[in-house]
Amino acid sequence: MHAIEIPRSPQPADIPSIIHRHLTRGPLANRVDALRDEFQREQFVEIPNFMPPEVFDAAKRDVDYLLDTRGRRRDLLIPSTANTPRNYTNVGRNDVKACSLFIPPIYHCTALRKFLSTIAGETLEDVPFLPEEYLISRLHRKGDTHGWHWDDYTYALIWVFRMPPAGQGGSLEFVRDTTWDKDKPEVQPVLDASVPLERHPPVASAYLLKADTSMHRVSPLHHHSERVIVCFSFATEGDLAKPIAHETMELMYPETCEEKDA
């Protein structure tokens, strides 16, 4: 009788090689052209089975632990996005870096960055403002939402760990080809002129969004349920060449921004 082989949990040092194999030898390797074409059309693309199951499970343990021990509740209105609401629990970048074995090396993984750059059609760079590298977000109360906004940097990659059933809120809604004027944010005029697109990616998927020119939100939860994600932010050469203010981040995550060099 053959012994049952129990899958070994990955070690942090193994992450680059595991991701490289997953993205260059697995099913995603054959879909990269289609993903690139969809992203160029939509400024959004869903990436199914974003990581191997063992990496997803290891990262999920980190995410659950950090939300239980380091999560902070946010209930705010943000002036620079026309007073749209933020109602959720989050873990900031510095706590993630200090306590997660897997999320930081995934962000910095060369194979992942090359894969995403191929889809985007340009090189994705580290964001120069450390508090925006990565964070964990959890919507879990009725009405929780991440209201209409734009991102400071060009690309957001959202990795989904929990998601309510479709039709129960927690969906991504976005309007492409829009402009953020922080001094005069025109959220309602954009909504009056456009019908937002809606996407509801499943657990274990990720999605790439051109987040600086796509006005977007996470729709309010209809009931007490959970939407848990890790958000990775990436810059472009154009972002790095211009001054970018971070007033939204400084308002939402003051403790992380005060310790931005941690």
C-alpha positions in Angstrom: 0.0 0.0 0.0 1.5 3.3 -1.0 1.9 6.0 1.6 -0.1 9.2 1.0 2.2 12.1 0.2 1.2 15.2 2.1 2.0 18.4 0.1 4.8 20.4 1.6 4.1 24.0 2.5 6.3 26.2 0.5 9.2 28.1 2.1 9.5 31.8 1.5 12.8 31.2 -0.3 11.0 28.9 -2.7 8.5 31.5 -3.9 10.4 32.9 -6.9 11.1 29.5 -8.4 7.5 28.2 -7.7 6.0 31.3 -9.3 8.4 31.1 -12.3 7.3 27.5 -13.0 3.6 28.4 -12.5 3.8 31.3 -15.0 6.1 29.8 -17.6 5.1 26.1 -17.7 1.5 26.1 -16.5 -1.8 27.0 -18.2 -1.3 30.7 -17.8 1.8 30.6 -20.0 -0.5 29.7 -22.9 -2.9 32.4 -22.1 -0.6 35.4 -21.8 -1.4 36.7 -25.3 -5.1 36.5 -24.7 -4.8 38.2 -21.3 -2.7 41.0 -22.9 -5.2 41.5 -25.7 -8.1 41.7 -23.2 -6.3 44.1 -21.0 -5.5 46.4 -23.9 -9.2 46.5 -24.8 -10.7 46.7 -21.3 -8.0 48.2 -19.1 -9.0 45.2 -16.9 -8.2 41.6 -17.0 -9.0 38.7 -14.7 -6.2 36.2 -14.1 -7.6 32.8 -13.1 -5.7 30.5 -10.7 -3.3 33.4 -10.1 -1.0 31.3 -7.9 -0.4 27.6 -7.3 -2.7 26.2 -4.6 0.1 25.8 -2.1 1.1 29.5 -2.4 -2.5 30.6 -2.2 -3.0 28.6 1.0 0.2 29.9 2.6 -0.6 33.5 1.8 -4.2 33.0 3.1 -2.8 31.9 6.4 -0.8 35.1 6.5 -3.8 37.2 5.5 -6.1 35.7 8.1 -3.5 36.1 10.9 -2.8 39.7 10.0 -6.5 40.6 9.8 -7.0 39.0 13.3 -4.0 40.6 14.9 -3.3 43.9 13.0 -6.5 44.8 11.3 -7.7 48.4 11.7 -11.2 49.6 11.1 -11.6 52.6 8.6 -14.8 54.6 8.3 -14.0 57.8 6.3 -15.1 60.2 3.6 -12.3 61.2 1.3 -12.3 64.8 0.1 -10.0 64.3 -2.9 -12.5 61.8 -4.4 -15.6 64.0 -3.8 -16.2 62.6 -0.3 -16.8 59.1 -1.4 -16.8 56.6 1.6 -14.2 54.1 2.8 -15.7 51.5 5.1 -13.6 48.4 5.8 -10.9 46.8 7.9 -7.3 46.8 6.6 -3.7 45.9 7.3 -1.1 48.4 6.1 2.1 47.7 4.3 4.4 47.9 7.2 2.5 45.3 9.2 2.3 43.1 6.2 6.1 43.4 5.6 6.8 42.7 9.3 4.6 39.7 9.7 3.9 38.0 6.3 6.4 35.5 5.0 4.8 35.3 1.5 3.2 38.5 0.4 6.4 40.7 0.2 8.3 38.2 -1.9 5.4 37.8 -4.3 5.3 41.5 -4.8 9.0 41.6 -5.7 9.1 38.4 -7.7 10.8 39.0 -11.0 8.8 36.3 -12.9 5.5 37.8 -11.8 6.7 41.3 -12.7 7.7 40.1 -16.2 4.3 38.3 -16.6 2.3 41.4 -15.6 4.5 43.7 -17.7 3.8 41.5 -20.8 0.0 41.9 -20.1 0.2 45.6 -19.5 2.5 46.3 -22.5 5.0 48.3 -20.4 7.3 47.7 -17.6 5.8 47.6 -14.1 8.0 49.2 -11.5 8.0 49.2 -7.7 6.0 52.2 -6.4 8.3 54.8 -4.9 6.0 55.5 -2.0 6.4 52.4 0.3 2.9 52.5 2.0 1.3 51.8 -1.4 3.3 48.7 -2.2 0.8 46.2 -0.8 -2.0 46.1 1.8 -4.8 43.8 2.9 -8.5 44.8 2.8 -11.5 43.2 4.4 -15.1 44.3 3.8 -17.3 42.4 6.2 -20.2 44.5 7.5 -23.5 45.3 5.6 -22.8 48.5 3.7 -19.0 48.2 3.7 -17.6 49.7 0.5 -14.4 51.1 -1.0 -16.0 54.1 -2.7 -15.4 55.7 -6.1 -11.8 56.7 -6.5 -8.7 56.6 -8.7 -5.2 55.3 -7.6 -2.1 57.3 -7.3 -0.1 54.9 -9.5 -1.0 53.3 -12.8 -1.6 49.7 -12.0 -3.4 47.8 -9.3 -3.3 44.0 -9.0 -6.0 42.6 -6.7 -5.7 39.0 -5.4 -9.0 37.6 -4.1 -9.1 35.5 -0.9 -12.8 35.7 -0.1 -15.7 37.0 -2.1 -19.5 37.3 -1.5 -21.8 35.5 -3.9 -22.5 37.4 -7.1 -25.3 39.9 -6.7 -24.6 40.5 -3.0 -22.1 43.4 -3.4 -18.4 43.4 -3.2 -18.1 43.7 -7.0 -15.5 45.8 -8.8 -17.2 48.6 -10.8 -15.2 50.8 -13.0 -15.4 53.5 -15.7 -12.4 53.5 -18.2 -10.6 56.5 -19.6 -11.4 59.0 -16.9 -9.3 61.7 -15.2 -8.7 62.4 -11.6 -8.5 66.1 -10.7 -7.7 66.1 -7.0 -8.7 69.7 -6.6 -12.0 69.2 -8.4 -12.9 65.5 -8.5 -15.8 64.9 -10.8 -17.2 61.6 -9.6 -20.9 62.2 -10.2 -20.4 63.8 -13.7 -18.5 60.6 -14.7 -21.4 58.4 -13.4 -24.0 60.6 -15.1 -22.2 60.2 -18.5 -21.3 56.5 -18.3 -22.5 53.1 -17.3 -19.9 51.5 -15.1 -18.6 48.0 -16.0 -19.0 45.4 -13.3 -16.8 42.4 -12.6 -17.0 39.8 -9.8 -13.8 37.7 -9.9 -13.8 34.4 -7.9 -11.6 33.4 -5.0 -8.0 32.5 -5.9 -8.1 34.7 -9.0 -6.5 38.1 -9.4 -7.2 41.0 -11.6 -5.1 43.7 -13.1 -6.6 47.2 -13.5 -5.3 50.4 -15.0 -6.2 52.2 -11.8 -5.1 55.7 -12.5 -7.5 56.3 -15.4 -10.3 53.9 -14.4 -12.5 55.4 -11.8 -13.5 52.4 -9.7 -15.1 51.2 -6.5 -16.0 48.1 -4.6 -19.8 48.0 -4.5 -21.4 48.0 -1.0 -22.1 44.7 0.7 -25.8 43.8 0.8 -25.4 41.7 3.9 -22.8 40.8 6.5 -20.4 38.7 4.4 -16.7 38.9 3.4 -14.6 40.3 0.6 -10.9 39.8 1.5 -8.2 40.9 -0.9 -4.5 41.8 -1.1 -3.8 44.9 -3.3 -0.4 45.3 -5.0 0.4 48.7 -6.6 2.8 49.2 -9.4 4.2 52.3 -11.1 5.4 53.0 -14.6 8.4 55.0 -15.8 6.0 57.9 -16.4 4.9 57.7 -12.8 8.4 57.8 -11.5 9.2 60.9 -13.6 6.5 63.1 -12.2 5.6 64.3 -8.7 2.7 62.4 -7.1 1.0 63.5 -3.9 -0.4 60.9 -1.5 -3.0 62.8 0.5 -5.6 60.0 0.1 -3.2 57.4 1.6 -2.1 59.7 4.3 -5.7 60.3 5.4 -6.7 56.6 5.2 -3.5 55.1 6.6 -1.8 57.7 8.8 0.1 55.3 11.0 1.7 53.6 8.0 2.5 56.8 6.2 4.2 58.2 9.3 6.5 55.1 9.3 6.8 55.0 5.5 10.5 54.0 5.6 10.0 51.0 7.8 
